[in-house]
Amino acid sequence: MATVESSAVPQIRSGVEPLRAGQGTSFLWHKLHSLLGIVPIGAFLLEHLLSNFEALKGPLAYGDQVKFLNSLPLVRVLEWVFIFLPILYHGIYGVYIWLRGKSNIVYYPWAGNWMYIAQRYTGLVAFAYIAQHVWRQRFTGVMLPENPYYAFHKVQVELANPWMLAVYVIAMIAICWHFAYGVWLFAAKWGITSGENARRRFGYVCIALGVMLAALGLASIWAFVGPWFANAPVPNL
């Protein structure tokens, strides 16, 4: 008896499909999007978390770190070339990928599909948070390069709002997840981890990385809202 093969049934495949050449310009845009997520955006995330960790030492130590960063040569050029423009491209193109992508969690609610969904939504959360954070902390109020020692108090004031505190906590977890899983995807798609065993082992490394970064970020947030520096003097402006 003849059988009819339905084209509606999706083909079940395992693993992560690698980036392939010969797919038009979309291949280059995807490759650039993937690379920028690691360098320079990932490198900046690590630097930013380590810099914010100085808040645990108090307002003066945090102010010293802000002053050091703003004293770097051509700091505004570095910001735009290695931070703002890469984040804009990565975020906007990531939204484009998200709008065109399709998930199949209804038919195949496997871990990989849920991770795909989580990666897309955490990316949206991260992009929205970064946009408002840069605007509120960098371009509004007192300009930090003029008085870097006001930076600690400025963050304190913002996090005194419970809603903003919740936004910071949720965004910190989302960003660390997005980056850690992004590292795993980068290694898989660029052929660095070939084979299921290599991807599984590297997955544990990425989980540890995400937990460690989230712990650093949440500890920094606690430094601004905890009792240790609640009555720290505000510098004269």
C-alpha positions as CSV (number, residue, x, y, z in Angstrom):
1,M,0.0,0.0,0.0
2,A,1.4,3.4,-1.0
3,T,2.0,6.0,1.7
4,V,1.6,9.7,1.5
5,E,4.4,11.8,3.0
6,S,3.0,15.0,4.4
7,S,5.1,18.1,3.8
8,A,3.6,19.7,7.0
9,V,5.5,17.4,9.3
10,P,8.8,19.1,10.2
11,Q,12.0,17.3,10.0
12,I,13.5,16.6,13.5
13,R,17.1,17.6,13.7
14,S,19.5,17.8,16.6
15,G,22.3,20.1,17.4
16,V,22.9,23.6,16.1
17,E,23.1,24.4,12.4
18,P,26.5,26.0,11.6
19,L,27.0,29.2,9.7
20,R,27.5,28.4,6.1
21,A,29.0,30.3,3.2
22,G,27.3,31.0,-0.1
23,Q,24.0,32.2,1.4
24,G,24.1,35.7,0.2
25,T,24.6,38.8,2.3
26,S,22.4,37.5,5.1
27,F,25.2,35.1,6.0
28,L,27.6,38.1,6.4
29,W,25.1,40.0,8.5
30,H,24.4,37.0,10.7
31,K,28.1,36.4,11.1
32,L,28.8,40.0,12.1
33,H,25.8,39.9,14.5
34,S,27.2,36.8,16.1
35,L,30.8,38.1,16.4
36,L,29.8,41.5,17.8
37,G,27.9,39.7,20.6
38,I,31.3,38.4,21.8
39,V,33.7,41.2,20.8
40,P,33.3,43.9,21.7
41,I,29.9,43.7,23.4
42,G,30.7,40.7,25.5
43,A,34.1,42.2,26.5
44,F,32.4,45.5,27.5
45,L,29.8,43.6,29.6
46,L,32.7,41.9,31.5
47,E,34.4,45.3,32.0
48,H,31.2,47.0,33.1
49,L,30.3,44.3,35.7
50,L,33.8,44.4,37.1
51,S,33.8,48.2,37.2
52,N,30.4,48.2,39.0
53,F,31.7,45.7,41.5
54,E,33.9,48.5,42.8
55,A,30.7,49.9,44.3
56,L,31.1,47.3,47.1
57,K,34.1,49.3,48.2
58,G,32.1,52.5,48.6
59,P,31.3,55.7,46.8
60,L,34.9,56.9,46.6
61,A,36.2,53.7,45.0
62,Y,33.3,53.7,42.6
63,G,34.0,57.4,41.8
64,D,37.6,56.6,41.2
65,Q,36.7,53.9,38.7
66,V,34.3,56.2,36.8
67,K,37.0,58.9,36.8
68,F,39.5,56.5,35.4
69,L,37.2,55.3,32.6
70,N,36.3,58.8,31.6
71,S,40.0,59.8,31.5
72,L,40.9,57.3,28.8
73,P,42.2,58.8,25.6
74,L,39.5,59.4,23.0
75,V,37.0,58.0,25.4
76,R,34.0,59.3,23.4
77,V,35.3,57.8,20.2
78,L,35.9,54.5,22.0
79,E,32.3,54.6,23.3
80,W,30.7,55.0,19.9
81,V,33.0,52.7,18.0
82,F,33.2,49.8,20.4
83,I,30.1,50.2,22.6
84,F,27.1,52.2,21.2
85,L,27.3,51.3,17.5
86,P,27.9,47.6,18.0
87,I,25.1,47.4,20.6
88,L,22.8,49.3,18.2
89,Y,23.6,46.9,15.3
90,H,23.4,43.8,17.5
91,G,20.1,44.9,19.1
92,I,18.4,46.0,15.9
93,Y,19.5,43.1,13.8
94,G,18.6,40.8,16.7
95,V,15.1,42.2,16.7
96,Y,15.0,41.6,12.9
97,I,16.0,37.9,13.4
98,W,13.5,37.6,16.2
99,L,10.6,38.9,14.1
100,R,11.5,36.5,11.2
101,G,12.2,33.5,13.4
102,K,9.8,30.7,14.2
103,S,9.6,28.4,17.2
104,N,7.9,25.0,17.5
105,I,7.5,24.7,21.3
106,V,3.8,23.8,20.8
107,Y,4.8,20.7,18.8
108,Y,8.2,19.9,20.3
109,P,8.6,21.5,23.8
110,W,12.2,20.4,24.1
111,A,14.9,22.3,26.1
112,G,16.5,23.7,22.9
113,N,13.3,25.3,21.8
114,W,12.7,26.9,25.1
115,M,16.2,28.2,25.1
116,Y,15.6,29.7,21.7
117,I,12.6,31.5,23.0
118,A,14.4,32.6,26.1
119,Q,17.4,33.9,24.1
120,R,15.1,36.1,21.9
121,Y,13.1,37.6,24.8
122,T,16.1,38.2,27.0
123,G,17.6,40.0,24.1
124,L,14.6,42.3,23.8
125,V,14.8,42.9,27.6
126,A,18.5,43.6,27.4
127,F,18.2,46.0,24.4
128,A,15.3,48.0,26.1
129,Y,17.1,48.1,29.4
130,I,20.4,49.3,27.9
131,A,18.7,52.0,25.9
132,Q,17.0,53.5,29.0
133,H,20.0,53.0,31.2
134,V,22.4,54.8,28.9
135,W,19.9,57.6,28.5
136,R,19.2,58.1,32.2
137,Q,22.7,57.5,33.5
138,R,24.8,59.0,30.7
139,F,22.8,61.7,29.0
140,T,20.5,63.1,31.7
141,G,21.0,64.9,34.9
142,V,24.6,65.7,36.1
143,M,27.2,64.7,33.5
144,L,29.5,62.2,35.1
145,P,32.7,63.3,33.5
146,E,32.3,66.7,35.3
147,N,31.9,65.1,38.7
148,P,32.5,61.3,38.7
149,Y,32.1,61.1,42.4
150,Y,28.5,61.9,42.1
151,A,27.9,58.7,40.1
152,F,27.3,56.5,43.2
153,H,24.7,58.8,44.6
154,K,23.0,59.1,41.2
155,V,22.6,55.3,41.0
156,Q,21.4,55.3,44.6
157,V,18.6,57.7,43.8
158,E,17.5,55.7,40.8
159,L,17.5,52.4,42.7
160,A,15.5,54.0,45.6
161,N,12.5,53.5,43.4
162,P,11.3,49.9,43.9
163,W,10.1,49.6,40.3
164,M,13.5,50.6,39.0
165,L,15.2,48.2,41.4
166,A,13.0,45.4,40.0
167,V,13.9,46.5,36.4
168,Y,17.6,46.4,37.3
169,V,17.4,43.0,38.9
170,I,15.4,41.4,36.0
171,A,17.5,43.0,33.4
172,M,20.8,41.9,35.0
173,I,19.6,38.3,35.1
174,A,18.3,38.5,31.5
175,I,21.6,40.1,30.2
176,C,23.8,37.5,31.9
177,W,21.6,34.7,30.5
178,H,21.6,36.2,27.0
179,F,25.4,36.5,27.0
180,A,26.1,33.1,28.5
181,Y,23.8,31.3,26.1
182,G,25.1,33.5,23.3
183,V,28.7,32.3,24.0
184,W,27.4,28.7,23.8
185,L,25.7,29.4,20.5
186,F,28.7,31.2,19.1
187,A,31.0,28.3,19.9
188,A,28.5,25.8,18.3
189,K,27.7,27.9,15.2
190,W,31.4,28.8,14.5
191,G,32.5,25.1,14.8
192,I,34.5,25.6,18.0
193,T,32.5,22.9,19.8
194,S,32.0,20.1,17.2
195,G,29.9,17.2,18.4
196,E,27.2,16.7,21.0
197,N,29.6,15.8,23.8
198,A,31.7,19.0,23.3
199,R,28.6,21.2,23.2
200,R,27.2,19.5,26.3
201,R,30.5,20.0,28.3
202,F,30.8,23.6,27.1
203,G,27.2,24.1,28.1
204,Y,28.1,23.5,31.8
205,V,30.9,26.1,31.4
206,C,28.4,28.6,30.0
207,I,26.0,27.9,32.9
208,A,28.7,28.6,35.4
209,L,29.7,31.8,33.5
210,G,26.1,33.1,33.5
211,V,25.7,32.4,37.2
212,M,29.0,34.0,38.1
213,L,28.2,37.1,36.1
214,A,24.7,37.4,37.5
215,A,26.1,37.1,41.0
216,L,28.6,39.9,40.3
217,G,25.9,42.1,38.9
218,L,23.4,41.5,41.7
219,A,26.1,42.1,44.3
220,S,26.8,45.4,42.7
221,I,23.1,46.4,42.8
222,W,23.0,45.4,46.5
223,A,25.9,47.8,47.2
224,F,23.7,50.7,46.1
225,V,20.6,49.7,48.0
226,G,22.1,48.0,51.1
227,P,22.6,49.7,54.5
228,W,26.4,50.1,54.3
229,F,26.5,53.3,52.2
230,A,22.9,54.6,52.8
231,N,24.1,57.7,54.6
232,A,27.2,58.3,52.4
233,P,27.8,62.1,51.9
234,V,26.9,63.6,48.5
235,P,29.8,65.5,46.9
236,N,29.4,69.2,46.3
237,L,28.4,69.9,42.7
